[in-house]
């Protein structure tokens, strides 16, 4: 049901964003189109189940993450056929970083670093909470899209990946979003 | 050396000419067919596949091929005719037939205008009519036509899609029986069939009119004032049964048969039909169960035109008319005598007056023949050689193909004057203007479908694709814009604006609406059931695995049904599946769909299956194994995913 609710939330927002027709959105969307191709992220599809990017855009708690994804210009990765598991830090998670960190990463000259940090939050495959626990029980690490391996730690009912606690899991059309309370930074 | 040089010159000169005659280098022609990456075509074109048995769908003006829709021939790519869901679609009264010769697509209409719901198309060889959905581009229904043979004068739609008609090219003994061929005359009959179409598109044979034993070639409906009439061209009014190229070309005039189907409805309502025994199949796909059912039908209702006044009239038309086309106003019926030097235009209003005044020139098997002079409106004289088919642009002009002189000729309705002519490369058959046989054609392009290709493409053969050519007809002069290759042998085609089709497109099947008897709605429902030697696997797919993907306890001699449900609800994410040694095709399963293939394992071992469609980044990991034990083995039936047993004995 959680997934359904989020999908409902996301649809009107996505339409505005994709068509650039929403109030106050036109200029920004057109600006994006002028500067770079969005790839599959520009596909208008109001019928399919929402994908990772669409769900993230529809989640108020992830506005910083979405802004970061857009600044890093990696939207197309999150709408790809996948399957992909994204560990999605909340706005509060970004808020826990030292002051100025996010603003600094959003600067154009830091685009590459930002993309790397974000990509390190994505694992090829479909890992919901049960799958993560199973991987942990097999003493496996999680292979991330940057080539890093992250530790999976199970503590009672809690699951931590790369030190970040999974606080919610959302199924999407092209994979899994695991909401996390901490930004996973390189060691 | 001199000889060689002069030979080269001779070769070079026609080479230059051929570039010029194509005209592709002149002006802005390239821009007019160029659909930039990411842009969409303006029109859909539905082009018959002829002996491929399929319907192919192109964009205009680009000539890009979008889809080959399997209709009358099996298609391993889409499992059409191979999976359990579509096998019944190819059932006939003669058994399963994996092929046919698909000829004349025609689009459904409302108020004489193409409405974007369905495309109908005929099978020529084993007479059938199919209906293809324009929201899914899938064949949804096929109905067999009894008492018919060489179902060529088909599948033309009346202006509110009340009927699709099917006329027999080859007359046959009626009833079919063992008899000498040379007793053809009077004993062979030609059935024309009126198939009622309901609001959901479902077809039913309403009645057949048992016509004299001529060859019924093509047809088109009346429209506007002539709505309620259907016009069929005939040849072989000589009733020859051998060497027709000579013996069916004897009469100066054959006929266009004008059939008053509203009158036929009156006769049907009055019970003036004979119900006779027959045997044909009617195959219907159900969107809810995603299964096709093949039903046997045992009777058909026959109307006898000799006994029913006002039902049929014959309009004399020169020299074995082929095309039979009605202009957008419905007033003119154009007959193109294959062997005639001119194109004949009959007048519908003159026809009504002649009937009223009984201006008849005798009868044929009790059907009145109207005096030629009392029905003809005019003719386009000396337009070319070998006229075949005519389409209309809605601006007062007709466009007729000429096979022998390889050209399209534009002429003016009413004055019958030739306005323009354009060569085709080579020997054109049908042509198509989107909506060109409706009240409101979209007169921007004409597609000419050629029978001979020769040097139009890279030459390696000996078999060559047939070539289609696109002309711009928006100006006074036709302009050749583009060549593009086709599938099989295109006969007729139909076209419609993309805007009419696109809004109805189905992106995927809703899982909650999937009532396939073997569907599952989640991984949790996946299971394997044994009933004697029959095993049913209820399997699901989602990026990027099968559930279950390890199955044990299958035995040699089992008949294993793989029922695969694609749980995706995401546009353009099909999964495929195939099993080593399965004597059938792969499956290609659309999101929300369930499909079934049968595997009868013949050898002990552990046998892999895999996803055949590159579905995702981990597609190559999408596989599974089935353990096959000897017949009578005690290995229990079990199934699992990721080492976790999901169920079993």
Boltz contact constraints between the chains, C-beta under 6 A:
constraints:
  - contact:
      token1: [A, 45]
      token2: [B, 571]
      max_distance: 6.0
  - contact:
      token1: [A, 47]
      token2: [B, 507]
      max_distance: 6.0
  - contact:
      token1: [A, 48]
      token2: [B, 570]
      max_distance: 6.0
  - contact:
      token1: [A, 48]
      token2: [B, 571]
      max_distance: 6.0
  - contact:
      token1: [A, 49]
      token2: [B, 569]
      max_distance: 6.0
  - contact:
      token1: [A, 49]
      token2: [B, 570]
      max_distance: 6.0
  - contact:
      token1: [A, 81]
      token2: [B, 616]
      max_distance: 6.0
  - contact:
      token1: [A, 82]
      token2: [B, 543]
      max_distance: 6.0
  - contact:
      token1: [A, 82]
      token2: [B, 616]
      max_distance: 6.0
  - contact:
      token1: [A, 83]
      token2: [B, 543]
      max_distance: 6.0
  - contact:
      token1: [A, 83]
      token2: [B, 544]
      max_distance: 6.0
  - contact:
      token1: [A, 83]
      token2: [B, 616]
      max_distance: 6.0
  - contact:
      token1: [A, 124]
      token2: [B, 617]
      max_distance: 6.0
  - contact:
      token1: [A, 173]
      token2: [B, 570]
      max_distance: 6.0
